[in-house]
Structures are given as C-alpha cells and as structure tokens.
Amino acid sequence: MRTSLILIFSIACTHTPGGKDAAGDSPAPADSTVTADTAMDSTVDSVPTVSSPTCTLVTLAGSPSFNALNLYAVEGDAVSWQVACSDHPDAVLSLASPPGNATWSANTLAWTPPLDAAGRYDLDLVADIDGSGVPVTATLWVSDNWRDPGNSLVDPVKYSEEDGVPVLNMDLPPQTNYDVDTPGNLYWQGHQYAVGVQYRGASSSYYPKHSYSVHFDATDEFDAPGWHHRRNISITSTFDDNTYIRQKMCYDLWSSLSTTHPVFQTKMVVLYLNDVYEGLMLISDHVDGQWEHDNGYSNTGALYKAIDHSANLDVKWNGSRKSSLDEGYEKKSGSATDWTDLEDLEKFVGTSDDATFEANLDTTMSRDDFMDWWVFVRFVDAGDSAGKNSYLYRDPLDPVGIWHYTPWDFNHSMGQDWETVRVDATDSDDFTENNKFFERAFALPDLAPEMTSRMRTALDGPFAKAAVLQHYDDEYAIIDAAARRDWDKWADQYDSYWGWRGDLNDYDGEVAYLKQWASDRWDYMDSVTGR
C-alpha cells in the first residue's frame, strides 16, 4: 500500500475589464483619449486589475501516492482519487477525458489500470467557481506491473517515467558481450537512438544485474536535461548497493570540492531491457578522449585507466621494482605504443628528490586534482579508489602539459568494501600505501599542512555534516519509490549472492546504516583533522 500525501497547487490568472486577455493589448475606453501628458498625470486613475478565482487543489482521499503535480499508480491496482479546491470547497470539478475506462464522479477518479496501461495520463480538470471555469492539471503516471505473469510490454517511446524517475529503455541483442559493441537501440524521453552496447565491469560482471557501456553516433549524441551532450555513457548496476546511491553520492561529493574539476554527470534512471523491467540504475559519463574534449581538453591526449593496485604512481609495487612502469594501467586514448609520459610521471613521483618534487609539482601535476583526490577518497573511505579505479590524463595542447585526475567506481565506499563487507566509520587508513603521491605529500613539511587544510576546508564546507545528510535525504526523496520496486525484484537474488556475509540489511536497514555511517564518519574525520 502506498502512502497518501496532500497534493496542493493553484492556477491564477488576471484580466482587465473591457479588454483582451494577456495574449493581446487592452484598448482604451471609447470615450477617452490617452496622451503622453495624461498618461504621466498622477490624477488619471489606473485601470484596475481583478484576479480571477483560483482552485488550490487538495487530495481528500486517494490510493495512489503523489508528489507535486504527479500521481503514481501501478497497473492492476485500483485508483481512487478524490479532490477538492481548498479555497472553494463546494466547487464542482469536471474531467473531460478520463483515461481508459476510468470514471469521474463527485470529484473522484476511479480506475483500475489494465496490464497494458503503463504510461502518462494528463488529467485536465476544470473547477466551476462562481460560473468561471478554472483549469487545473495533474498527471497520473501508471507504472508497469512487471511481476504479473499477464503483464504487457511497455511502449519504449511513450513510457518515459516511473515513480518520478526517468525511464531508459534499451534493446539488448542476444549476442551482447564484453569485447565489442553490438548494435542496438536506446529510447530516452521519446527519442530513439541507434547505439552500440557491450557489458562492462570487473567483479560486477558476475552480478545477475549487469552494467553496460553505450556508444552513440556522433550525429545523434545522448541528450538529457541538465546534461551536456555525450557520445558515450555508462549504465552502472546497483546490485552491490541496496541504498542505490553510494556511487552517485561519491561523484556528487567529488564535484562539490572544486569548480575546476571536469564535470562528471550522473543521473538515476529506471532501466528497461527489451521493454521489460530491469530496475534502478545509475547512468553516468564514460571517461574517454571524447569526454575530455567535452570538458575543454584535447581528445588527442594520453588517457590512462588504473585497473589494479599496482597503479600507484610509483616505480615499485609491494616493495619490489615493477617489471614495467606500465603495470596496472590501460591506455584509453593517445598513442597506443608510446607510454613514456606515464613512465616519466611515475619516475617523477616515485624517485625525484624532495627539492625537485616540490619545485616541479605544479608544472607536472594538477595540485588541486591530486590533493583533492586524497581528501575525497579519505572522506568516503574509498579503499579501492585511492590508486586504482582512476583516470590520469595529460593534455598535449596545454602549455604546461600537466597531469589531471578523474575518479571512477565507488562500490567500495561509505561503509562497505567492494564485496559489500562492512567498513567501520573510524577506519584509519590514510591510503599513503596505495598512492605514492599521497605518501610524498605527507612526508614534506610544506605540503602536509596543505593536505590537512584541504580536508578541514571540505569538512567545514561542501562535506559539512548537515549538507551531506541533507543531500542523502534529497536523493531518497527522488528515488525511494523506485528503489522499493527494485528491491522487490532483486532482494532474493541479493540475499543469495551476498548472503555469505550473514549481516545483510534490507533496503530500509541499509539506508539507515549509510546515514549513520556518514554522520559517524564526519565526526571521526573532524576529530583527526583538527581546526
């Protein structure tokens, strides 16, 4: 049973007696002449404006849930929505075109949407107030009833929202694989894209709920409200996070640290595969040369992805010299055979003397990127992302030619590791063993205070406890209903896959755990950082 809330909104208009509505000009009265002089004369009365009646719509009773101007129901569930104008309680409301075989009587909509009714229904009401017809509109969103065996497939073009979250529908051809793109189609907000699709992920490749890389044609890039157009996006599984927002929260926190960091876009969506419900997912930018170009850099630069822990910005790993300085990285753009720039970076961080390191830091690396990297992963305790799960990029057209950092992959964060095992909020790992830059910075008397100061500034600013906890609440206000539908589908498989832990939480329990962990983590970082 969905919880009923109160829906309130109003429509107001103004009109000028004897004149036209807002679409035209009001003529002067026939017996008067308006001149520039009389128009400026304070003795000339202005033409009064009169407000028309308003209807502030309230729900008296209802089985769907609703938010702002939207109501939500599920196929097969009875809808009974009784409304009134709070400022004119006796007003009669009419609905000219009830959806399907719905009925409208005594200000009440009654309907049981059939199993092929998923989609959007605009309810254009008119309130009769003192002889005036006042228009009021609400929208009923009927969600697909994926669990019913008689359910019909959704229309991928028309079915664009579910429980207040945008829907992304994608063809998944049977030959989809991890190596090369398979041609398919993606439907987003009524638009059909021709795309290439492949599975993505390392440990997540074993999940029953997959992740995907999607590539768009250069002439028809992915376009979402609030996003820059993108040639490539990632669709990330939430199967290892039954709060659903760890990854998104991490990217949001990274973006909040500085306006100089390249924009990394994310959005929660409900995914349908071949018109069948898959669940709540995160879509995000896919980091590649094109993404760097979209952020103002050259797309011909060297981009490296750190794929294991030997990618630690050092010439050694586990105490031994690396057999190759390329160890731990994949090259994503730039010359496929020339890795000398990465080798030079590792030599600079790993072997230069202190004076050389400090003197050449700002002409070699982005101080903001690399210091903020530590602040970020230390705060969210992302133990799998302090060295690996990152991107290093160098723009050949930059006059200085410095290196930049971009984050990636945070299933290990905020109170759990990459296998969802609990990580205490007072975990003291400072990741200096994971990243030679962190180790060097904290060993130098001129740099160590700056690292700590950056953490303090973040704790008092974008990472402030109240701000972070409010951000959690804001995200859950958006995704809660969608998350519960996802949990309804995946809970049994989640318990089966991760059940070896013996300490699993359900959705509500994990949300409570995450928010408490975040509060405790802030307290811990505050205590060890100082003021």
VMD Tcl script that draws the C-alpha trace (Angstrom):
set ca {
  {0.00 0.00 0.00}
  {1.40 3.38 -0.99}
  {1.25 6.25 1.49}
  {-1.10 9.09 0.59}
  {0.14 12.65 0.80}
  {-1.51 16.01 0.25}
  {-1.20 17.49 -3.22}
  {-1.59 21.27 -3.35}
  {-1.21 23.59 -6.29}
  {-3.08 26.54 -7.78}
  {-3.72 28.22 -11.10}
  {-4.16 32.00 -11.09}
  {-4.91 34.49 -13.89}
  {-5.54 38.24 -14.15}
  {-7.70 40.14 -16.60}
  {-8.54 43.77 -17.37}
  {-12.26 44.65 -17.54}
  {-13.31 45.55 -21.06}
  {-10.00 44.50 -22.55}
  {-8.29 41.48 -24.04}
  {-6.56 38.73 -22.09}
  {-2.81 38.52 -21.64}
  {-2.38 37.47 -25.27}
  {-3.33 40.93 -26.62}
  {-3.37 44.65 -25.88}
  {-6.19 46.24 -23.92}
  {-7.86 49.08 -25.89}
  {-8.53 52.46 -24.28}
  {-12.14 53.23 -23.28}
  {-14.13 54.66 -26.22}
  {-14.87 57.98 -24.54}
  {-11.32 58.84 -23.53}
  {-8.18 60.00 -25.25}
  {-4.89 58.87 -23.76}
  {-1.93 61.16 -24.50}
  {1.62 61.22 -23.26}
  {0.68 64.06 -20.93}
  {-2.37 62.37 -19.41}
  {-0.50 59.08 -19.18}
  {2.00 60.77 -16.86}
  {-0.64 62.77 -14.93}
  {-0.95 61.43 -11.41}
  {-4.65 62.39 -11.36}
  {-5.50 59.83 -14.04}
  {-6.80 56.65 -12.44}
  {-5.06 53.47 -13.48}
  {-7.17 50.67 -14.92}
  {-7.82 48.18 -12.11}
  {-6.87 44.54 -12.46}
  {-9.09 41.88 -10.98}
  {-7.90 38.42 -10.02}
  {-9.95 35.52 -11.31}
  {-10.95 32.68 -8.97}
  {-8.33 30.12 -8.10}
  {-8.51 26.46 -7.27}
  {-5.96 25.22 -4.78}
  {-6.34 21.50 -5.32}
  {-6.13 19.15 -2.34}
  {-6.49 15.40 -2.15}
  {-9.21 14.30 0.24}
  {-8.55 10.61 -0.23}
  {-6.51 8.56 -2.63}
  {-4.85 5.21 -3.18}
  {-2.05 6.38 -5.48}
  {0.89 8.22 -4.00}
  {1.62 11.65 -5.37}
  {4.33 14.26 -5.45}
  {3.90 17.87 -6.62}
  {1.68 17.67 -9.73}
  {2.21 13.93 -10.23}
  {0.25 10.90 -9.07}
  {1.65 7.37 -9.19}
  {-0.16 4.08 -9.52}
  {0.65 0.55 -10.73}
  {-1.11 -1.48 -13.39}
  {-3.78 -3.65 -11.79}
  {-4.05 -1.51 -8.64}
  {-7.28 0.38 -8.07}
  {-7.02 4.14 -8.26}
  {-9.46 6.16 -6.20}
  {-8.58 9.84 -6.12}
  {-10.97 12.32 -4.51}
  {-10.07 16.00 -4.73}
  {-11.45 19.43 -3.92}
  {-10.49 23.09 -4.13}
  {-9.39 24.04 -0.62}
  {-10.24 27.68 -1.23}
  {-13.63 26.79 -2.80}
  {-14.66 23.51 -1.14}
  {-18.08 23.42 -2.84}
  {-16.65 23.78 -6.34}
  {-17.51 21.02 -8.78}
  {-14.59 19.72 -10.82}
  {-15.03 18.11 -14.20}
  {-12.68 15.85 -16.16}
  {-13.46 15.82 -19.85}
  {-11.41 12.79 -20.84}
  {-10.82 10.22 -18.09}
  {-8.09 7.71 -19.02}
  {-9.14 4.32 -20.37}
  {-12.41 3.18 -18.87}
  {-11.95 5.31 -15.76}
  {-14.93 7.11 -14.29}
  {-15.17 10.60 -12.86}
  {-17.97 11.38 -10.41}
  {-18.35 13.60 -7.36}
  {-14.82 14.95 -7.79}
  {-13.44 11.42 -7.71}
  {-11.42 9.47 -10.28}
  {-11.93 5.72 -10.12}
  {-9.89 3.38 -12.31}
  {-8.07 0.09 -12.26}
  {-5.43 0.43 -14.99}
  {-5.13 -2.79 -17.04}
  {-1.83 -4.56 -17.61}
  {-1.20 -2.69 -20.86}
  {-1.82 0.80 -19.43}
  {1.67 1.80 -18.28}
  {2.42 5.40 -19.17}
  {1.50 9.03 -18.61}
  {-2.03 10.42 -18.33}
  {-2.61 14.17 -18.08}
  {-5.73 14.94 -16.06}
  {-7.06 18.26 -17.32}
  {-9.60 19.30 -14.71}
  {-11.86 22.32 -14.74}
  {-13.24 23.76 -11.49}
  {-16.61 25.56 -11.67}
  {-16.19 28.54 -9.32}
  {-18.95 31.14 -9.36}
  {-19.61 30.45 -13.02}
  {-15.94 30.64 -14.02}
  {-14.11 27.62 -15.32}
  {-10.69 27.41 -13.67}
  {-8.28 24.91 -15.29}
  {-6.22 22.68 -13.02}
  {-3.93 19.90 -14.30}
  {-2.40 16.87 -12.63}
  {-0.53 13.95 -14.18}
  {-1.15 10.30 -13.40}
  {1.82 8.00 -14.02}
  {0.91 4.33 -14.23}
  {3.88 2.05 -13.55}
  {4.43 -1.23 -15.32}
  {3.38 -4.27 -13.26}
  {6.41 -6.38 -14.14}
  {5.55 -9.06 -11.56}
  {2.16 -10.06 -13.03}
  {2.52 -13.04 -15.43}
  {-0.07 -11.47 -17.72}
  {1.82 -8.20 -17.97}
  {2.25 -6.50 -21.34}
  {5.49 -5.00 -22.63}
  {5.83 -1.25 -22.24}
  {5.96 1.11 -25.19}
  {9.66 2.16 -25.27}
  {8.86 5.53 -26.84}
  {5.90 6.54 -24.68}
  {6.95 5.04 -21.35}
  {9.34 7.73 -20.13}
  {8.95 7.97 -16.35}
  {8.30 5.64 -13.44}
  {7.76 6.68 -9.80}
  {9.19 10.11 -10.58}
  {12.41 8.71 -12.07}
  {13.14 8.88 -15.82}
  {12.97 5.61 -17.74}
  {15.69 4.45 -20.12}
  {14.71 1.55 -22.39}
  {17.40 -0.32 -24.31}
  {17.45 -3.17 -26.79}
  {19.81 -5.86 -25.57}
  {20.68 -8.14 -28.52}
  {21.38 -11.78 -27.61}
  {24.96 -11.50 -28.87}
  {25.86 -8.68 -26.42}
  {29.35 -9.30 -25.00}
  {32.26 -7.69 -23.10}
  {34.59 -7.18 -26.06}
  {32.92 -5.34 -28.95}
  {29.84 -3.22 -29.46}
  {26.63 -4.90 -30.51}
  {24.21 -2.70 -32.50}
  {21.02 -1.86 -30.65}
  {18.56 0.92 -29.86}
  {18.14 3.12 -26.83}
  {14.94 5.03 -26.04}
  {15.11 8.12 -23.87}
  {12.33 10.68 -23.30}
  {10.57 9.74 -26.52}
  {13.69 9.70 -28.70}
  {15.18 6.60 -30.30}
  {18.97 6.39 -30.61}
  {20.98 3.90 -32.65}
  {23.71 2.69 -30.27}
  {26.47 0.19 -29.73}
  {26.17 -1.79 -26.48}
  {28.51 -4.01 -24.52}
  {28.71 -5.33 -20.99}
  {31.18 -3.66 -18.65}
  {32.71 -4.27 -15.25}
  {35.22 -6.49 -13.46}
  {33.78 -8.01 -10.28}
  {30.38 -6.69 -11.32}
  {30.50 -8.82 -14.46}
  {29.35 -11.73 -12.27}
  {26.28 -9.94 -10.95}
  {22.87 -11.08 -12.16}
  {22.10 -7.39 -12.77}
  {24.67 -6.19 -15.33}
  {26.38 -2.91 -16.15}
  {26.72 -1.57 -19.70}
  {28.75 0.75 -21.89}
  {26.69 2.54 -24.53}
  {28.13 4.37 -27.52}
  {26.15 6.87 -29.62}
  {26.60 8.12 -33.14}
  {28.43 11.44 -33.43}
  {25.44 12.92 -35.26}
  {22.95 11.96 -32.54}
  {24.58 12.24 -29.13}
  {22.81 11.38 -25.88}
  {20.88 14.38 -24.58}
  {19.38 14.53 -21.10}
  {18.00 17.57 -19.25}
  {20.82 19.29 -17.39}
  {23.48 17.31 -19.22}
  {25.90 18.24 -21.92}
  {25.54 16.03 -24.99}
  {27.59 12.87 -24.67}
  {28.94 10.39 -27.20}
  {29.33 7.63 -24.59}
  {27.63 6.80 -21.29}
  {27.93 4.08 -18.66}
  {24.97 2.31 -17.07}
  {26.08 1.03 -13.67}
  {24.42 -1.77 -11.75}
  {23.18 -1.08 -8.21}
  {23.23 -4.78 -7.33}
  {26.11 -4.29 -4.88}
  {24.48 -1.35 -3.11}
  {20.97 -1.62 -1.73}
  {20.99 2.03 -0.74}
  {21.27 2.65 -4.51}
  {23.08 5.98 -4.14}
  {26.65 5.31 -2.93}
  {28.14 5.77 -6.39}
  {26.10 8.88 -7.17}
  {26.84 10.44 -3.79}
  {30.56 9.92 -4.32}
  {30.55 11.62 -7.71}
  {28.44 14.46 -6.32}
  {30.85 14.95 -3.43}
  {33.83 14.99 -5.80}
  {32.14 17.61 -7.95}
  {31.37 19.74 -4.90}
  {35.04 20.05 -3.95}
  {36.02 22.40 -6.76}
  {34.57 24.08 -9.84}
  {37.87 23.43 -11.63}
  {37.35 19.67 -11.77}
  {35.97 18.42 -15.09}
  {32.20 17.96 -14.95}
  {31.20 14.35 -14.28}
  {27.49 13.86 -14.91}
  {25.26 11.28 -13.22}
  {21.55 10.51 -13.11}
  {19.44 7.79 -11.52}
  {17.18 6.03 -14.04}
  {14.84 3.07 -14.22}
  {16.18 0.68 -16.86}
  {14.04 -1.47 -19.13}
  {15.73 -4.08 -21.32}
  {13.78 -5.11 -24.41}
  {10.71 -3.40 -22.86}
  {10.98 -5.49 -19.66}
  {11.66 -4.00 -16.21}
  {15.29 -4.34 -15.05}
  {15.42 -1.90 -12.14}
  {17.02 1.24 -10.76}
  {20.44 2.06 -12.21}
  {22.96 4.90 -12.39}
  {23.85 6.41 -15.74}
  {27.00 8.49 -15.90}
  {29.64 9.87 -18.19}
  {32.02 7.39 -19.73}
  {35.56 8.70 -19.34}
  {37.41 8.69 -22.64}
  {39.05 11.08 -25.05}
  {35.70 12.42 -26.17}
  {34.72 13.16 -22.56}
  {37.99 15.04 -22.03}
  {37.27 17.05 -25.18}
  {33.76 17.87 -23.91}
  {35.39 19.25 -20.77}
  {37.64 21.60 -22.70}
  {40.73 19.44 -23.19}
  {42.16 17.92 -26.32}
  {40.81 14.50 -27.28}
  {44.24 13.52 -28.59}
  {45.90 13.46 -25.19}
  {47.12 10.47 -23.23}
  {44.39 8.95 -21.04}
  {45.22 6.06 -18.73}
  {42.86 3.96 -16.65}
  {44.25 2.45 -13.44}
  {42.86 -1.08 -13.27}
  {44.67 -2.68 -10.32}
  {46.61 -1.70 -7.23}
  {49.99 -1.70 -8.94}
  {48.80 1.59 -10.48}
  {50.16 3.51 -7.51}
  {52.21 6.34 -9.09}
  {55.44 4.63 -8.14}
  {58.20 2.60 -9.75}
  {57.71 -0.12 -7.12}
  {54.82 -2.30 -6.09}
  {54.71 -4.38 -2.89}
  {58.31 -3.41 -2.18}
  {59.72 -4.67 -5.48}
  {60.52 -2.72 -8.61}
  {57.83 -3.10 -11.24}
  {58.73 -5.26 -14.21}
  {57.21 -2.47 -16.32}
  {56.13 1.03 -15.39}
  {53.02 0.37 -17.49}
  {51.93 -2.18 -14.90}
  {48.40 -1.61 -13.62}
  {47.20 0.68 -16.42}
  {45.24 0.55 -19.64}
  {45.65 3.27 -22.24}
  {42.34 4.70 -23.42}
  {43.42 7.49 -25.78}
  {46.59 8.81 -27.37}
  {49.32 6.76 -28.98}
  {48.78 3.08 -28.26}
  {52.52 2.35 -28.27}
  {54.03 5.41 -26.59}
  {53.76 5.22 -22.78}
  {56.81 7.33 -21.97}
  {54.74 10.17 -20.48}
  {53.23 7.83 -17.87}
  {56.64 6.34 -17.17}
  {58.06 9.82 -16.64}
  {55.22 10.66 -14.23}
  {55.86 7.57 -12.14}
  {59.58 8.30 -12.05}
  {58.89 11.89 -11.01}
  {56.57 10.90 -8.16}
  {58.45 7.77 -7.18}
  {62.12 8.73 -7.45}
  {62.70 12.50 -7.60}
  {64.35 14.09 -4.57}
  {62.25 16.29 -2.30}
  {63.51 19.59 -3.70}
  {62.85 18.51 -7.29}
  {59.43 17.15 -6.39}
  {58.29 20.38 -4.72}
  {59.85 22.66 -7.31}
  {58.25 20.89 -10.27}
  {54.93 19.75 -8.80}
  {52.81 22.50 -10.35}
  {54.37 22.12 -13.80}
  {53.85 18.35 -13.73}
  {50.57 17.66 -11.93}
  {47.37 19.49 -11.07}
  {47.81 20.22 -7.37}
  {44.04 20.65 -6.96}
  {43.20 17.34 -8.63}
  {45.71 15.19 -6.79}
  {45.32 16.75 -3.34}
  {41.54 16.71 -3.64}
  {41.81 13.07 -4.67}
  {43.13 12.27 -1.21}
  {40.55 14.46 0.57}
  {37.79 12.78 -1.37}
  {38.70 9.11 -1.01}
  {39.71 9.59 2.64}
  {36.34 11.15 3.49}
  {34.21 8.49 1.76}
  {36.74 5.77 2.71}
  {37.02 4.51 -0.86}
  {39.81 1.99 -0.34}
  {39.55 0.61 -3.87}
  {39.91 4.04 -5.49}
  {42.98 5.59 -3.87}
  {45.26 4.27 -6.60}
  {43.31 2.05 -8.97}
  {39.81 2.87 -10.27}
  {41.00 6.23 -11.50}
  {41.97 8.02 -14.69}
  {45.10 10.05 -15.42}
  {45.06 12.46 -18.31}
  {47.62 14.79 -19.89}
  {46.61 17.37 -22.48}
  {49.30 17.84 -25.16}
  {47.83 21.24 -26.07}
  {48.09 22.54 -22.50}
  {51.06 24.96 -22.48}
  {52.25 23.43 -19.21}
  {51.23 19.86 -20.03}
  {50.23 18.89 -16.50}
  {48.50 15.68 -15.43}
  {44.89 15.57 -14.24}
  {42.93 13.03 -12.19}
  {39.34 11.84 -12.64}
  {37.58 9.42 -10.24}
  {35.92 6.16 -11.13}
  {33.97 3.31 -9.47}
  {32.83 3.58 -5.86}
  {31.07 0.36 -4.95}
  {33.80 0.29 -2.25}
  {32.87 3.38 -0.26}
  {30.74 4.76 2.55}
  {30.81 1.85 4.96}
  {31.35 -1.14 2.69}
  {34.17 -2.68 0.67}
  {34.00 -3.98 -2.90}
  {32.35 -7.18 -1.64}
  {29.86 -5.18 0.50}
  {31.64 -6.18 3.73}
  {31.14 -3.60 6.50}
  {33.87 -0.97 6.97}
  {33.80 0.97 10.22}
  {33.38 4.75 10.13}
  {36.55 5.10 12.20}
  {38.72 3.28 9.65}
  {42.10 5.00 9.93}
  {43.65 4.02 6.58}
  {45.10 7.21 5.07}
  {45.93 5.45 1.75}
  {49.55 6.54 1.72}
  {50.46 2.94 0.90}
  {48.11 2.95 -2.08}
  {49.36 6.12 -3.73}
  {52.94 7.38 -3.80}
  {51.78 10.96 -4.30}
  {49.87 10.84 -1.00}
  {52.93 9.38 0.72}
  {55.26 12.05 -0.71}
  {52.91 14.92 0.12}
  {52.54 13.90 3.76}
  {56.30 13.42 4.14}
  {57.07 17.01 3.11}
  {56.70 19.81 5.68}
  {55.47 22.29 3.07}
  {52.83 20.01 1.58}
  {51.48 18.01 4.53}
  {49.75 21.03 6.16}
  {48.10 21.87 2.85}
  {46.65 18.36 2.54}
  {45.22 18.57 6.05}
  {43.97 22.10 5.48}
  {42.09 20.99 2.38}
  {40.33 18.31 4.40}
  {39.42 20.87 7.06}
  {38.05 23.24 4.42}
  {35.96 20.43 2.93}
  {34.59 19.37 6.33}
  {33.53 22.93 7.04}
  {32.20 23.47 3.51}
  {30.92 21.01 0.90}
  {31.48 18.00 3.19}
  {29.74 19.60 6.20}
  {27.69 17.00 8.04}
  {24.37 18.80 7.63}
  {24.97 19.33 3.92}
  {25.89 15.69 3.28}
  {22.96 14.29 5.26}
  {20.59 16.68 3.52}
  {21.92 15.51 0.17}
  {21.09 11.92 1.16}
  {17.54 12.96 2.06}
  {17.17 14.87 -1.20}
  {18.24 11.84 -3.23}
  {15.93 9.49 -1.35}
  {13.01 11.87 -1.86}
  {13.55 11.30 -5.59}
  {14.27 7.57 -5.76}
  {12.53 5.99 -2.76}
  {9.52 4.54 -4.60}
  {11.70 3.37 -7.50}
  {14.21 1.84 -5.07}
  {11.46 -0.12 -3.33}
  {10.27 -1.54 -6.67}
  {13.86 -2.55 -7.47}
  {14.29 -4.16 -4.06}
  {11.05 -6.06 -4.61}
  {12.59 -7.60 -7.73}
  {16.18 -8.16 -6.64}
  {16.01 -8.78 -2.85}
  {16.02 -12.57 -3.08}
  {18.94 -12.65 -5.51}
  {20.77 -10.03 -3.43}
  {20.37 -12.20 -0.33}
  {21.50 -15.27 -2.24}
  {24.55 -13.60 -3.81}
  {25.78 -11.73 -0.72}
  {24.26 -13.96 1.96}
  {27.63 -15.45 2.95}
  {28.16 -12.24 4.95}
  {25.44 -13.08 7.46}
  {24.77 -9.42 8.30}
  {22.67 -8.23 5.36}
  {20.27 -5.33 5.65}
  {17.11 -4.83 3.67}
  {16.65 -1.54 1.81}
  {15.40 0.41 4.82}
  {18.07 -1.07 7.06}
  {20.88 -0.24 4.65}
  {19.66 3.32 4.20}
  {19.67 3.77 7.98}
  {23.15 2.20 8.16}
  {24.52 4.50 5.45}
  {23.18 7.69 7.01}
  {24.51 6.72 10.44}
  {27.87 5.80 8.93}
  {28.07 9.17 7.16}
  {27.35 11.02 10.40}
  {29.91 8.97 12.32}
  {32.47 9.34 9.55}
  {32.21 13.12 9.67}
  {32.71 13.04 13.44}
  {35.78 10.85 13.05}
  {37.34 12.96 10.30}
  {36.62 16.08 12.32}
  {38.39 14.60 15.33}
  {41.54 13.60 13.43}
  {41.81 16.71 11.27}
  {41.77 19.45 13.87}
  {40.84 23.09 13.49}
}
mol new
graphics top color blue
foreach p $ca { graphics top sphere $p radius 0.5 }
foreach p [lrange $ca 0 end-1] q [lrange $ca 1 end] { graphics top cylinder $p $q radius 0.2 }
display resetview
